[in-house]
Amino acid sequence: MTHFKNDHFSRLTVAWLVLVALTLASLGLSEWFREARWLPLLVAAIIWIKGVLVARCFIEAQDAHPFIARVLKTFIAVSPLALIATAFFGGTLARWATL
């Protein structure tokens, strides 16, 4: 039983360290490549990876009810897509959203 607990703890620790590394990488990329047109795509990919990691390791979406798992997958997919849409089509989206 102790072996399982240590494996679970080690998996969570590695996941947390990867999340921290991805967050720091995003911060560094935003400083170094501030004007790059491809940066929103890379940041969206990092957000997607972080979402999948959180859903699998911390929320344990694979063990959730299928409806909850689908909602999570949809949210994880839509968030980076929304970032890309606002990065490339922000002005148009803002005009559509005005009253």
MARMI-75767 format. One record per residue: residue number from 1; residue in three letters; x, y, z of N, C-alpha, C, O in turn. Coordinates in steps of 0.1 Angstrom, whole numbers, always signed. Layout:
! MARMI-75767
nr = NUM&rest = ala&n.c1 = X&n.c2 = Y&n.c3 = Z&ca.c1 = X&ca.c2 = Y&ca.c3 = Z&c.c1 = X&c.c2 = Y&c.c3 = Z&o.c1 = X&o.c2 = Y&o.c3 = Z
...
END
This chain:
! MARMI-75767
nr = 1&rest = met&n.c1 = +8&n.c2 = -12&n.c3 = +0&ca.c1 = +0&ca.c2 = +0&ca.c3 = +0&c.c1 = +9&c.c2 = +13&c.c3 = +0&o.c1 = +5&o.c2 = +22&o.c3 = -6
nr = 2&rest = thr&n.c1 = +20&n.c2 = +12&n.c3 = +7&ca.c1 = +29&ca.c2 = +24&ca.c3 = +8&c.c1 = +34&c.c2 = +27&c.c3 = -6&o.c1 = +36&o.c2 = +38&o.c3 = -10
nr = 3&rest = his&n.c1 = +37&n.c2 = +16&n.c3 = -14&ca.c1 = +43&ca.c2 = +18&ca.c3 = -27&c.c1 = +33&c.c2 = +26&c.c3 = -36&o.c1 = +37&o.c2 = +35&o.c3 = -44
nr = 4&rest = phe&n.c1 = +20&n.c2 = +23&n.c3 = -35&ca.c1 = +10&ca.c2 = +30&ca.c3 = -43&c.c1 = +10&c.c2 = +44&c.c3 = -39&o.c1 = +9&o.c2 = +53&o.c3 = -48
nr = 5&rest = lys&n.c1 = +10&n.c2 = +47&n.c3 = -26&ca.c1 = +9&ca.c2 = +61&ca.c3 = -21&c.c1 = +21&c.c2 = +69&c.c3 = -26&o.c1 = +20&o.c2 = +80&o.c3 = -30
nr = 6&rest = asn&n.c1 = +33&n.c2 = +63&n.c3 = -26&ca.c1 = +45&ca.c2 = +70&ca.c3 = -31&c.c1 = +45&c.c2 = +72&c.c3 = -46&o.c1 = +49&o.c2 = +83&o.c3 = -51
nr = 7&rest = asp&n.c1 = +39&n.c2 = +62&n.c3 = -54&ca.c1 = +38&ca.c2 = +64&ca.c3 = -68&c.c1 = +28&c.c2 = +76&c.c3 = -71&o.c1 = +31&o.c2 = +84&o.c3 = -80
nr = 8&rest = his&n.c1 = +17&n.c2 = +76&n.c3 = -64&ca.c1 = +8&ca.c2 = +87&ca.c3 = -66&c.c1 = +14&c.c2 = +100&c.c3 = -62&o.c1 = +12&o.c2 = +110&o.c3 = -70
nr = 9&rest = phe&n.c1 = +21&n.c2 = +101&n.c3 = -51&ca.c1 = +27&ca.c2 = +113&ca.c3 = -47&c.c1 = +38&c.c2 = +118&c.c3 = -57&o.c1 = +39&o.c2 = +129&o.c3 = -61
nr = 10&rest = ser&n.c1 = +45&n.c2 = +108&n.c3 = -62&ca.c1 = +56&ca.c2 = +112&ca.c3 = -71&c.c1 = +50&c.c2 = +116&c.c3 = -85&o.c1 = +55&o.c2 = +126&o.c3 = -91
nr = 11&rest = arg&n.c1 = +39&n.c2 = +110&n.c3 = -89&ca.c1 = +32&ca.c2 = +115&ca.c3 = -101&c.c1 = +26&c.c2 = +129&c.c3 = -100&o.c1 = +28&o.c2 = +137&o.c3 = -109
nr = 12&rest = leu&n.c1 = +21&n.c2 = +132&n.c3 = -88&ca.c1 = +15&ca.c2 = +145&ca.c3 = -86&c.c1 = +27&c.c2 = +155&c.c3 = -85&o.c1 = +25&o.c2 = +167&o.c3 = -90
nr = 13&rest = thr&n.c1 = +38&n.c2 = +152&n.c3 = -79&ca.c1 = +49&ca.c2 = +161&ca.c3 = -78&c.c1 = +55&c.c2 = +164&c.c3 = -92&o.c1 = +58&o.c2 = +175&o.c3 = -95
nr = 14&rest = val&n.c1 = +56&n.c2 = +154&n.c3 = -100&ca.c1 = +61&ca.c2 = +156&ca.c3 = -114&c.c1 = +52&c.c2 = +164&c.c3 = -122&o.c1 = +56&o.c2 = +173&o.c3 = -129
nr = 15&rest = ala&n.c1 = +39&n.c2 = +162&n.c3 = -120&ca.c1 = +29&ca.c2 = +170&ca.c3 = -127&c.c1 = +29&c.c2 = +184&c.c3 = -123&o.c1 = +29&o.c2 = +194&o.c3 = -131
nr = 16&rest = trp&n.c1 = +31&n.c2 = +187&n.c3 = -110&ca.c1 = +32&ca.c2 = +200&ca.c3 = -105&c.c1 = +44&c.c2 = +207&c.c3 = -110&o.c1 = +44&o.c2 = +219&o.c3 = -114
nr = 17&rest = leu&n.c1 = +55&n.c2 = +200&n.c3 = -110&ca.c1 = +68&ca.c2 = +206&ca.c3 = -115&c.c1 = +67&c.c2 = +209&c.c3 = -130&o.c1 = +72&o.c2 = +219&o.c3 = -135
nr = 18&rest = val&n.c1 = +60&n.c2 = +201&n.c3 = -138&ca.c1 = +58&ca.c2 = +203&ca.c3 = -152&c.c1 = +49&c.c2 = +216&c.c3 = -154&o.c1 = +52&o.c2 = +224&o.c3 = -162
nr = 19&rest = leu&n.c1 = +39&n.c2 = +217&n.c3 = -146&ca.c1 = +30&ca.c2 = +229&ca.c3 = -146&c.c1 = +38&c.c2 = +242&c.c3 = -143&o.c1 = +36&o.c2 = +252&o.c3 = -150
nr = 20&rest = val&n.c1 = +47&n.c2 = +241&n.c3 = -133&ca.c1 = +55&ca.c2 = +253&ca.c3 = -130&c.c1 = +64&c.c2 = +256&c.c3 = -141&o.c1 = +66&o.c2 = +268&o.c3 = -145
nr = 21&rest = ala&n.c1 = +71&n.c2 = +246&n.c3 = -147&ca.c1 = +80&ca.c2 = +248&ca.c3 = -158&c.c1 = +73&c.c2 = +254&c.c3 = -170&o.c1 = +78&o.c2 = +263&o.c3 = -177
nr = 22&rest = leu&n.c1 = +61&n.c2 = +249&n.c3 = -173&ca.c1 = +53&ca.c2 = +254&ca.c3 = -185&c.c1 = +49&c.c2 = +269&c.c3 = -182&o.c1 = +49&o.c2 = +277&o.c3 = -191
nr = 23&rest = thr&n.c1 = +45&n.c2 = +272&n.c3 = -169&ca.c1 = +42&ca.c2 = +286&ca.c3 = -166&c.c1 = +54&c.c2 = +295&c.c3 = -168&o.c1 = +53&o.c2 = +306&o.c3 = -173
nr = 24&rest = leu&n.c1 = +65&n.c2 = +291&n.c3 = -163&ca.c1 = +77&ca.c2 = +299&ca.c3 = -164&c.c1 = +81&c.c2 = +300&c.c3 = -179&o.c1 = +86&o.c2 = +311&o.c3 = -183
nr = 25&rest = ala&n.c1 = +80&n.c2 = +289&n.c3 = -187&ca.c1 = +83&ca.c2 = +290&ca.c3 = -201&c.c1 = +73&c.c2 = +300&c.c3 = -208&o.c1 = +78&o.c2 = +308&o.c3 = -216
nr = 26&rest = ser&n.c1 = +61&n.c2 = +300&n.c3 = -204&ca.c1 = +51&ca.c2 = +310&ca.c3 = -210&c.c1 = +56&c.c2 = +324&c.c3 = -207&o.c1 = +55&o.c2 = +333&o.c3 = -215
nr = 27&rest = leu&n.c1 = +60&n.c2 = +326&n.c3 = -194&ca.c1 = +64&ca.c2 = +339&ca.c3 = -190&c.c1 = +76&c.c2 = +344&c.c3 = -198&o.c1 = +77&o.c2 = +355&o.c3 = -203
nr = 28&rest = gly&n.c1 = +86&n.c2 = +335&n.c3 = -199&ca.c1 = +98&ca.c2 = +338&ca.c3 = -207&c.c1 = +96&c.c2 = +340&c.c3 = -221&o.c1 = +101&o.c2 = +350&o.c3 = -227
nr = 29&rest = leu&n.c1 = +87&n.c2 = +332&n.c3 = -227&ca.c1 = +84&ca.c2 = +334&ca.c3 = -241&c.c1 = +77&c.c2 = +347&c.c3 = -244&o.c1 = +80&o.c2 = +354&o.c3 = -254
nr = 30&rest = ser&n.c1 = +68&n.c2 = +351&n.c3 = -234&ca.c1 = +61&ca.c2 = +364&ca.c3 = -236&c.c1 = +71&c.c2 = +376&c.c3 = -235&o.c1 = +68&o.c2 = +386&o.c3 = -241
nr = 31&rest = glu&n.c1 = +81&n.c2 = +374&n.c3 = -227&ca.c1 = +91&ca.c2 = +385&ca.c3 = -226&c.c1 = +100&c.c2 = +385&c.c3 = -238&o.c1 = +103&o.c2 = +396&o.c3 = -244
nr = 32&rest = trp&n.c1 = +105&n.c2 = +374&n.c3 = -243&ca.c1 = +115&ca.c2 = +373&ca.c3 = -253&c.c1 = +109&c.c2 = +375&c.c3 = -267&o.c1 = +116&o.c2 = +381&o.c3 = -276
nr = 33&rest = phe&n.c1 = +97&n.c2 = +370&n.c3 = -269&ca.c1 = +91&ca.c2 = +371&ca.c3 = -282&c.c1 = +78&c.c2 = +379&c.c3 = -282&o.c1 = +68&o.c2 = +375&o.c3 = -288
nr = 34&rest = arg&n.c1 = +79&n.c2 = +390&n.c3 = -276&ca.c1 = +67&ca.c2 = +398&ca.c3 = -273&c.c1 = +59&c.c2 = +402&c.c3 = -286&o.c1 = +47&o.c2 = +401&o.c3 = -286
nr = 35&rest = glu&n.c1 = +66&n.c2 = +405&n.c3 = -297&ca.c1 = +60&ca.c2 = +409&ca.c3 = -309&c.c1 = +58&c.c2 = +398&c.c3 = -320&o.c1 = +53&o.c2 = +401&o.c3 = -330
nr = 36&rest = ala&n.c1 = +61&n.c2 = +386&n.c3 = -316&ca.c1 = +60&ca.c2 = +375&ca.c3 = -326&c.c1 = +45&c.c2 = +371&c.c3 = -329&o.c1 = +37&o.c2 = +370&o.c3 = -320
nr = 37&rest = arg&n.c1 = +42&n.c2 = +370&n.c3 = -341&ca.c1 = +28&ca.c2 = +367&ca.c3 = -345&c.c1 = +24&c.c2 = +352&c.c3 = -341&o.c1 = +13&o.c2 = +350&o.c3 = -339
nr = 38&rest = trp&n.c1 = +34&n.c2 = +343&n.c3 = -340&ca.c1 = +31&ca.c2 = +329&ca.c3 = -337&c.c1 = +30&c.c2 = +327&c.c3 = -322&o.c1 = +26&o.c2 = +316&o.c3 = -317
nr = 39&rest = leu&n.c1 = +33&n.c2 = +337&n.c3 = -313&ca.c1 = +33&ca.c2 = +335&ca.c3 = -299&c.c1 = +19&c.c2 = +331&c.c3 = -293&o.c1 = +19&o.c2 = +322&o.c3 = -285
nr = 40&rest = pro&n.c1 = +8&n.c2 = +337&n.c3 = -298&ca.c1 = -5&ca.c2 = +332&ca.c3 = -293&c.c1 = -7&c.c2 = +317&c.c3 = -295&o.c1 = -14&o.c2 = +310&o.c3 = -287
nr = 41&rest = leu&n.c1 = -3&n.c2 = +312&n.c3 = -307&ca.c1 = -4&ca.c2 = +298&ca.c3 = -310&c.c1 = +3&c.c2 = +289&c.c3 = -300&o.c1 = -2&o.c2 = +279&o.c3 = -295
nr = 42&rest = leu&n.c1 = +16&n.c2 = +294&n.c3 = -297&ca.c1 = +24&ca.c2 = +286&ca.c3 = -288&c.c1 = +18&c.c2 = +287&c.c3 = -273&o.c1 = +18&o.c2 = +277&o.c3 = -266
nr = 43&rest = val&n.c1 = +14&n.c2 = +298&n.c3 = -269&ca.c1 = +8&ca.c2 = +300&ca.c3 = -256&c.c1 = -5&c.c2 = +292&c.c3 = -255&o.c1 = -8&o.c2 = +286&o.c3 = -245
nr = 44&rest = ala&n.c1 = -13&n.c2 = +291&n.c3 = -266&ca.c1 = -25&ca.c2 = +283&ca.c3 = -266&c.c1 = -22&c.c2 = +269&c.c3 = -265&o.c1 = -29&o.c2 = +261&o.c3 = -258
nr = 45&rest = ala&n.c1 = -11&n.c2 = +264&n.c3 = -271&ca.c1 = -7&ca.c2 = +250&ca.c3 = -270&c.c1 = -3&c.c2 = +247&c.c3 = -256&o.c1 = -6&o.c2 = +236&o.c3 = -250
nr = 46&rest = ile&n.c1 = +4&n.c2 = +256&n.c3 = -250&ca.c1 = +9&ca.c2 = +254&ca.c3 = -236&c.c1 = -4&c.c2 = +254&c.c3 = -226&o.c1 = -4&o.c2 = +246&o.c3 = -217
nr = 47&rest = ile&n.c1 = -13&n.c2 = +263&n.c3 = -229&ca.c1 = -26&ca.c2 = +262&ca.c3 = -221&c.c1 = -33&c.c2 = +249&c.c3 = -222&o.c1 = -38&o.c2 = +243&o.c3 = -212
nr = 48&rest = trp&n.c1 = -33&n.c2 = +244&n.c3 = -234&ca.c1 = -40&ca.c2 = +231&ca.c3 = -237&c.c1 = -33&c.c2 = +220&c.c3 = -229&o.c1 = -39&o.c2 = +212&o.c3 = -223
nr = 49&rest = ile&n.c1 = -19&n.c2 = +220&n.c3 = -230&ca.c1 = -12&ca.c2 = +209&ca.c3 = -223&c.c1 = -14&c.c2 = +210&c.c3 = -208&o.c1 = -16&o.c2 = +200&o.c3 = -201
nr = 50&rest = lys&n.c1 = -14&n.c2 = +222&n.c3 = -203&ca.c1 = -16&ca.c2 = +224&ca.c3 = -188&c.c1 = -30&c.c2 = +220&c.c3 = -184&o.c1 = -32&o.c2 = +213&o.c3 = -174
nr = 51&rest = gly&n.c1 = -40&n.c2 = +223&n.c3 = -193&ca.c1 = -53&ca.c2 = +218&ca.c3 = -190&c.c1 = -55&c.c2 = +203&c.c3 = -189&o.c1 = -61&o.c2 = +198&o.c3 = -180
nr = 52&rest = val&n.c1 = -49&n.c2 = +197&n.c3 = -199&ca.c1 = -49&ca.c2 = +182&ca.c3 = -200&c.c1 = -42&c.c2 = +176&c.c3 = -187&o.c1 = -47&o.c2 = +167&o.c3 = -181
nr = 53&rest = leu&n.c1 = -31&n.c2 = +182&n.c3 = -184&ca.c1 = -23&ca.c2 = +177&ca.c3 = -172&c.c1 = -31&c.c2 = +179&c.c3 = -159&o.c1 = -31&o.c2 = +169&o.c3 = -151
nr = 54&rest = val&n.c1 = -37&n.c2 = +190&n.c3 = -157&ca.c1 = -45&ca.c2 = +192&ca.c3 = -145&c.c1 = -57&c.c2 = +183&c.c3 = -145&o.c1 = -60&o.c2 = +177&o.c3 = -135
nr = 55&rest = ala&n.c1 = -64&n.c2 = +181&n.c3 = -157&ca.c1 = -76&ca.c2 = +172&ca.c3 = -157&c.c1 = -72&c.c2 = +158&c.c3 = -154&o.c1 = -79&o.c2 = +151&o.c3 = -147
nr = 56&rest = arg&n.c1 = -61&n.c2 = +153&n.c3 = -159&ca.c1 = -57&ca.c2 = +139&ca.c3 = -157&c.c1 = -51&c.c2 = +137&c.c3 = -143&o.c1 = -55&o.c2 = +127&o.c3 = -136
nr = 57&rest = cys&n.c1 = -42&n.c2 = +146&n.c3 = -139&ca.c1 = -35&ca.c2 = +143&ca.c3 = -126&c.c1 = -42&c.c2 = +148&c.c3 = -114&o.c1 = -41&o.c2 = +141&o.c3 = -103
nr = 58&rest = phe&n.c1 = -48&n.c2 = +159&n.c3 = -114&ca.c1 = -54&ca.c2 = +165&ca.c3 = -102&c.c1 = -69&c.c2 = +163&c.c3 = -101&o.c1 = -75&o.c2 = +160&o.c3 = -91
nr = 59&rest = ile&n.c1 = -76&n.c2 = +164&n.c3 = -112&ca.c1 = -91&ca.c2 = +163&ca.c3 = -113&c.c1 = -94&c.c2 = +148&c.c3 = -115&o.c1 = -105&o.c2 = +144&o.c3 = -111
nr = 60&rest = glu&n.c1 = -85&n.c2 = +141&n.c3 = -121&ca.c1 = -87&ca.c2 = +126&ca.c3 = -125&c.c1 = -100&c.c2 = +125&c.c3 = -133&o.c1 = -109&o.c2 = +117&o.c3 = -130
nr = 61&rest = ala&n.c1 = -100&n.c2 = +132&n.c3 = -144&ca.c1 = -111&ca.c2 = +132&ca.c3 = -153&c.c1 = -114&c.c2 = +118&c.c3 = -159&o.c1 = -125&o.c2 = +115&o.c3 = -163
nr = 62&rest = gln&n.c1 = -104&n.c2 = +110&n.c3 = -161&ca.c1 = -106&ca.c2 = +97&ca.c3 = -167&c.c1 = -114&c.c2 = +88&c.c3 = -158&o.c1 = -120&o.c2 = +78&o.c3 = -162
nr = 63&rest = asp&n.c1 = -116&n.c2 = +92&n.c3 = -145&ca.c1 = -124&ca.c2 = +84&ca.c3 = -136&c.c1 = -138&c.c2 = +90&c.c3 = -133&o.c1 = -146&o.c2 = +85&o.c3 = -126
nr = 64&rest = ala&n.c1 = -140&n.c2 = +102&n.c3 = -139&ca.c1 = -152&ca.c2 = +109&ca.c3 = -137&c.c1 = -164&c.c2 = +103&c.c3 = -146&o.c1 = -161&o.c2 = +95&o.c3 = -155
nr = 65&rest = his&n.c1 = -176&n.c2 = +107&n.c3 = -143&ca.c1 = -187&ca.c2 = +103&ca.c3 = -151&c.c1 = -185&c.c2 = +108&c.c3 = -165&o.c1 = -179&o.c2 = +119&o.c3 = -167
nr = 66&rest = pro&n.c1 = -189&n.c2 = +101&n.c3 = -175&ca.c1 = -187&ca.c2 = +105&ca.c3 = -189&c.c1 = -191&c.c2 = +119&c.c3 = -193&o.c1 = -185&o.c2 = +126&o.c3 = -200
nr = 67&rest = phe&n.c1 = -202&n.c2 = +123&n.c3 = -187&ca.c1 = -207&ca.c2 = +137&ca.c3 = -190&c.c1 = -197&c.c2 = +147&c.c3 = -184&o.c1 = -194&o.c2 = +157&o.c3 = -191
nr = 68&rest = ile&n.c1 = -193&n.c2 = +145&n.c3 = -172&ca.c1 = -183&ca.c2 = +154&ca.c3 = -166&c.c1 = -170&c.c2 = +154&c.c3 = -174&o.c1 = -164&o.c2 = +165&o.c3 = -176
nr = 69&rest = ala&n.c1 = -165&n.c2 = +142&n.c3 = -178&ca.c1 = -153&ca.c2 = +141&ca.c3 = -186&c.c1 = -155&c.c2 = +149&c.c3 = -200&o.c1 = -145&o.c2 = +156&o.c3 = -204
nr = 70&rest = arg&n.c1 = -166&n.c2 = +148&n.c3 = -206&ca.c1 = -168&ca.c2 = +155&ca.c3 = -218&c.c1 = -169&c.c2 = +171&c.c3 = -216&o.c1 = -163&o.c2 = +178&o.c3 = -224
nr = 71&rest = val&n.c1 = -175&n.c2 = +175&n.c3 = -205&ca.c1 = -175&ca.c2 = +189&ca.c3 = -202&c.c1 = -161&c.c2 = +194&c.c3 = -200&o.c1 = -157&o.c2 = +205&o.c3 = -205
nr = 72&rest = leu&n.c1 = -153&n.c2 = +187&n.c3 = -193&ca.c1 = -139&ca.c2 = +190&ca.c3 = -191&c.c1 = -131&c.c2 = +191&c.c3 = -204&o.c1 = -124&o.c2 = +201&o.c3 = -206
nr = 73&rest = lys&n.c1 = -133&n.c2 = +181&n.c3 = -212&ca.c1 = -126&ca.c2 = +181&ca.c3 = -225&c.c1 = -130&c.c2 = +193&c.c3 = -234&o.c1 = -121&o.c2 = +199&o.c3 = -240
nr = 74&rest = thr&n.c1 = -142&n.c2 = +196&n.c3 = -233&ca.c1 = -147&ca.c2 = +208&ca.c3 = -241&c.c1 = -141&c.c2 = +220&c.c3 = -236&o.c1 = -136&o.c2 = +229&o.c3 = -244
nr = 75&rest = phe&n.c1 = -141&n.c2 = +222&n.c3 = -223&ca.c1 = -135&ca.c2 = +234&ca.c3 = -217&c.c1 = -120&c.c2 = +235&c.c3 = -220&o.c1 = -115&o.c2 = +246&o.c3 = -223
nr = 76&rest = ile&n.c1 = -113&n.c2 = +224&n.c3 = -219&ca.c1 = -99&ca.c2 = +224&ca.c3 = -222&c.c1 = -96&c.c2 = +227&c.c3 = -237&o.c1 = -86&o.c2 = +234&o.c3 = -240
nr = 77&rest = ala&n.c1 = -105&n.c2 = +223&n.c3 = -245&ca.c1 = -103&ca.c2 = +227&ca.c3 = -260&c.c1 = -108&c.c2 = +241&c.c3 = -263&o.c1 = -101&o.c2 = +247&o.c3 = -271
nr = 78&rest = val&n.c1 = -118&n.c2 = +246&n.c3 = -257&ca.c1 = -124&ca.c2 = +259&ca.c3 = -260&c.c1 = -115&c.c2 = +270&c.c3 = -255&o.c1 = -113&o.c2 = +280&o.c3 = -262
nr = 79&rest = ser&n.c1 = -109&n.c2 = +269&n.c3 = -243&ca.c1 = -100&ca.c2 = +279&ca.c3 = -238&c.c1 = -89&c.c2 = +284&c.c3 = -247&o.c1 = -88&o.c2 = +296&o.c3 = -249
nr = 80&rest = pro&n.c1 = -81&n.c2 = +274&n.c3 = -252&ca.c1 = -70&ca.c2 = +279&ca.c3 = -261&c.c1 = -76&c.c2 = +284&c.c3 = -274&o.c1 = -70&o.c2 = +294&o.c3 = -280
nr = 81&rest = leu&n.c1 = -87&n.c2 = +279&n.c3 = -279&ca.c1 = -93&ca.c2 = +284&ca.c3 = -291&c.c1 = -98&c.c2 = +298&c.c3 = -289&o.c1 = -97&o.c2 = +307&o.c3 = -298
nr = 82&rest = ala&n.c1 = -103&n.c2 = +301&n.c3 = -277&ca.c1 = -107&ca.c2 = +315&ca.c3 = -274&c.c1 = -95&c.c2 = +324&c.c3 = -274&o.c1 = -96&o.c2 = +336&o.c3 = -279
nr = 83&rest = leu&n.c1 = -84&n.c2 = +320&n.c3 = -268&ca.c1 = -72&ca.c2 = +328&ca.c3 = -268&c.c1 = -68&c.c2 = +331&c.c3 = -282&o.c1 = -64&o.c2 = +343&o.c3 = -285
nr = 84&rest = ile&n.c1 = -68&n.c2 = +321&n.c3 = -291&ca.c1 = -63&ca.c2 = +323&ca.c3 = -305&c.c1 = -73&c.c2 = +333&c.c3 = -312&o.c1 = -69&o.c2 = +342&o.c3 = -319
nr = 85&rest = ala&n.c1 = -86&n.c2 = +331&n.c3 = -310&ca.c1 = -96&ca.c2 = +340&ca.c3 = -316&c.c1 = -94&c.c2 = +354&c.c3 = -312&o.c1 = -95&o.c2 = +363&o.c3 = -320
nr = 86&rest = thr&n.c1 = -92&n.c2 = +356&n.c3 = -299&ca.c1 = -90&ca.c2 = +370&ca.c3 = -294&c.c1 = -77&c.c2 = +376&c.c3 = -299&o.c1 = -76&o.c2 = +388&o.c3 = -301
nr = 87&rest = ala&n.c1 = -67&n.c2 = +368&n.c3 = -300&ca.c1 = -53&ca.c2 = +373&ca.c3 = -304&c.c1 = -54&c.c2 = +377&c.c3 = -319&o.c1 = -48&o.c2 = +387&o.c3 = -322
nr = 88&rest = phe&n.c1 = -60&n.c2 = +369&n.c3 = -327&ca.c1 = -60&ca.c2 = +372&ca.c3 = -341&c.c1 = -72&c.c2 = +380&c.c3 = -347&o.c1 = -71&o.c2 = +387&o.c3 = -357
nr = 89&rest = phe&n.c1 = -83&n.c2 = +379&n.c3 = -340&ca.c1 = -95&ca.c2 = +385&ca.c3 = -344&c.c1 = -102&c.c2 = +394&c.c3 = -333&o.c1 = -114&o.c2 = +395&o.c3 = -333
nr = 90&rest = gly&n.c1 = -93&n.c2 = +399&n.c3 = -324&ca.c1 = -99&ca.c2 = +407&ca.c3 = -313&c.c1 = -107&c.c2 = +419&c.c3 = -316&o.c1 = -118&o.c2 = +421&o.c3 = -310
nr = 91&rest = gly&n.c1 = -103&n.c2 = +426&n.c3 = -326&ca.c1 = -111&ca.c2 = +438&ca.c3 = -330&c.c1 = -124&c.c2 = +434&c.c3 = -336&o.c1 = -134&o.c2 = +440&o.c3 = -333
nr = 92&rest = thr&n.c1 = -125&n.c2 = +424&n.c3 = -344&ca.c1 = -137&ca.c2 = +419&ca.c3 = -350&c.c1 = -146&c.c2 = +414&c.c3 = -339&o.c1 = -158&o.c2 = +417&o.c3 = -339
nr = 93&rest = leu&n.c1 = -141&n.c2 = +406&n.c3 = -330&ca.c1 = -149&ca.c2 = +401&ca.c3 = -319&c.c1 = -154&c.c2 = +412&c.c3 = -310&o.c1 = -166&o.c2 = +411&o.c3 = -305
nr = 94&rest = ala&n.c1 = -146&n.c2 = +422&n.c3 = -308&ca.c1 = -151&ca.c2 = +433&ca.c3 = -299&c.c1 = -162&c.c2 = +441&c.c3 = -306&o.c1 = -172&o.c2 = +445&o.c3 = -299
nr = 95&rest = arg&n.c1 = -161&n.c2 = +443&n.c3 = -319&ca.c1 = -172&ca.c2 = +449&ca.c3 = -327&c.c1 = -185&c.c2 = +441&c.c3 = -326&o.c1 = -196&o.c2 = +446&o.c3 = -325
nr = 96&rest = trp&n.c1 = -184&n.c2 = +428&n.c3 = -327&ca.c1 = -196&ca.c2 = +419&ca.c3 = -326&c.c1 = -202&c.c2 = +419&c.c3 = -313&o.c1 = -214&o.c2 = +418&o.c3 = -311
nr = 97&rest = ala&n.c1 = -194&n.c2 = +422&n.c3 = -302&ca.c1 = -199&ca.c2 = +421&ca.c3 = -289&c.c1 = -204&c.c2 = +434&c.c3 = -284&o.c1 = -211&o.c2 = +434&o.c3 = -273
nr = 98&rest = thr&n.c1 = -203&n.c2 = +445&n.c3 = -291&ca.c1 = -208&ca.c2 = +458&ca.c3 = -286&c.c1 = -223&c.c2 = +459&c.c3 = -289&o.c1 = -228&o.c2 = +453&o.c3 = -298
nr = 99&rest = leu&n.c1 = -229&n.c2 = +466&n.c3 = -280&ca.c1 = -243&ca.c2 = +468&ca.c3 = -281&c.c1 = -247&c.c2 = +479&c.c3 = -290&o.c1 = -259&o.c2 = +482&o.c3 = -292
END
